[in-house]
Amino acid sequence: MNIAVKSADRTVQILEAFAAAGEPLGIAELARRLAIPVSACYGLIRTLEVRGYLYELGLRKGWYPTLRWLQKARAVAEHDPMLERVTPLLEELCAATGETVVLGKRSGSSVTYLNVIESGNSIRYSAQVGERKPLHSSSAGKALLGAMPPAERAALLGALKLTRVTPNTIVRREALEKDLAAGAKRGWYATRGENVADVHALGAPVRIDGESYAVVLAGPAHRIESTLKTHAAALLRTVKALEAKR
């Protein structure tokens, strides 16, 4: 069920449009990108301008976001109590393995990335905070599915559409359940090109303040496979340290 509030959704879309464009945008172009009437777009722009989040560059030059967005985002990030606790350990895991580390949480039938520590390697798995990935094709999603009570997981899998993301995506329920059982036995879950064709990833569930999250290590297939056991051990050590942290 779609419960998005239209005005809030459009405000977010405006910011995303500027981020994608990387330059000032006029009303007509913004309205086109958002697929809304120019009059509705104008009202949103003027509201954000009054609140100090947009400024007009001049006649026919368009609008652009102010640094107020960045200042507010930094203030929020700096005081996130959960991320303050977990980020140092995620950074240590990234440094120890040389691969991108992600913290994710279930949101309906998807996983939302809450934190991303990218590898310093030129060839790496790149992701952004706020990205959503399918439960069945991502290692974070598999870890979260595996951590669910059996009855709850069965009900969710029964309603979940197993869409093919890549040629390697598991799209049969029986095969996915078998894969989840293997992951539960190991203590970590894997995807091999199931969400991004040339990316392999390891994920493990973690409980923080009574909530379920997933920690993921992801990188190019050849690097992950050649270091699978050591990376899996490092991932599980991080999960243990996160659960012990207060």
N, C-alpha and C positions, 0 to 999 in steps of 0.2 A: 504494500500500500504506500502510495506517495503522499507524505505528510509535509512536504516542503512548503514553507510560507513564501508566497510569490515575491513579496517585496524584499525579504531577506535574501532569497535565492538570486534575485536580480542584482542586488548590491554586491554580492560575491562575484557574480558574473562580470560586473563592471570592472572590478579589480583584476580579475583573471584576463579580461580583454586587454587591459593596459599592459599587463605582464607579458602577454603573448605578442602584442604589437611592438613594445619597446620604444614607443614614440607617442606624442600627443595625438588625440583622436577627437574628431568633431562629432556633433550630435548625430548627424546622419549615419556616419560610419559606425558609431557605437550602437545605434538602433539596429543597424543591419546585422552586426555581430551578435546582438542579443535576440534578434528576431522579434522585436517589439515595436510598437508605434513610436514615432519621433516624439510625440507629445508626452508619452509615458517616460521615455528616456530623459527628456528635458527636466521633468519633475524630479527624477532621481539625482540627476547631475546637480541641479540647483540645491537640493537638500544636502548633498555631500559637500558642496562648495560652502554653504552656510556653516556647516559643522567643521570646516577647516581641513577636509580630506581631499579636496580637489581645488585647483586654481585654473583660471582661464588665462591663456597666453596672449590673447588679443583677437581682434576680428579675424574670423575664418582660420585661426591657427589651432583652435581646439582647446581641450582641457588635458590636464595631467595630474596624477596623484601627488600630494604633498608628502613630506617625510613624517607627517603625523601617523600614518599607517605603520611605519617602521618603528617609531618610538613606542607606540602602544603595543605592538607585537613583541618588542624586546622586553617591555615591562611585564607582559604576561609570561613570556618564556623564562625570564629570570626568577619568577616566583612560583613556578610549577613544582609543587612539593614532590610529586612522584618522579619527574624527570631529574630533579636535583639529586635524588638518591640513586637512580639507575644509570645515568649517563656516564659517570666515571668508569663503571664496570664494562659498559658497552664499548667505550673508547679503548679500554685495556684489551678487550677481545679483538677489536679491529687491529690494534697494533701488534698483537701476538700472532695473528693469522694472516694479516695483510689483505683481508677481504672485507667487503662491505657488511656492516651489521645493522639489522633493523629490529625495532621493537614494534609489535603489532597487537591490535585488539579487535575482537570480533565486533562487527556492526551489521546485524541482520545476517544476510547470506554472503557477506564480504568481510575482508580484513582491512582495517584502516591502519596505515603506517603512522605511528605516533612519533617516532624518532628514527633518524637515519644517520649513521656514521659511515661516510663513504671511504672506501679504500683509497690509498694514495697512488696505487698503480694506474698507469695510463690506460690500460685495458682493465675494466672493472664493471661490476654491476652498479648502475646508477639508478637512484630512486629519489622520490621527494616525499617529505612529510605531507600527510593528507591523502596520498594515493590510496586507492581502494583496489584490492585484488580478490579474485574469486576464492572461496574456501577450498574448493576441490582441486585447484591447479597450483596453489601456492604452498610452500612449506610452512609458512605461518598458519595458513588456514588448516592444513592437515594437523599441525600440532594442536591447534585449538579444538578441532573436531575430536582428536584422539583423547583430549583431556575431559571431554564432556561425559556425563553419566550415560550409560548405554542406551537407556530408553529415550533420553532427550536427543542423543545423537541419531538414533534410528528415525525418530520423528522428523528431524531436520533433513536428514538425507532423503527421506521419502518425499519431501517437498522441494528439494534442491534440484535445480536444472543443471545438469552436468554438461555445460557448453564446452565445445572443443575450442581451446585457445590457440594451441599449436598442434602439429601432427602427433606429438607425444602425450597430449593431455589424456588422462584417464576419464572416460565418459560412460563406463558401465559401473553401476552401483556395486555389483559383486566384486569387481576388480578393485574398486576404491576401498571397500571394506577390508579386503585382504591386505592392501597396502597399508591401511591404518593399523591393522593388527600387527603387521611386521614392525611398524614404527613404534608401537607401544611396547613391544618386546625389547627393542633396542634401547628405548628411552629417547630417541630422536627420529624425526620424520624427514623424508627427502623428496625433492622434485628434481627430475632430470630432463630439463628442457620442456617442461610441461606448461610453464607460464611465459617464459621467454626462451626461444628455441635453443640458444647457445649458452644458457645460464643454468647451472646446477646450484641447489641450495639445500641447507640443512636447517631444520627448525625444531625447537623444543619448547614445550609449555612451561610457564612459570606462574606461580601464585604470588601476587603482591597485594597486601592489604585485603586478602580475601577475594581478589578479582583475578580472572584468568587472562594472561598475556602470552605472547609468543616471542621468542628471541630467534633471529635468523642470521645465518652466515650465507652469503651468496657471492658467486663469482663465475668466471669463465669455466666451462665444463672441464677442460683439461687440468686446470689448477685444482679445482675442488676434488676431482676424482683421484688425483695423485697424492693428495694429503687427507683423504677422507677420514681415516681413523684418528689422526692427531687433531684434526679440526673438530670432529665429533666430541672428542674428549675435552677439548678446550671449551666447546659450547656447553657441555654438561657441567663443567666446573663453574662457568659463569652463572648458569641457572641456579646452582646450589648456593653460590655466594649472594645472588640477588634475593633468594628466599630467606637467607639468614640475616640479611641486612635490615636494620630497624631504624 
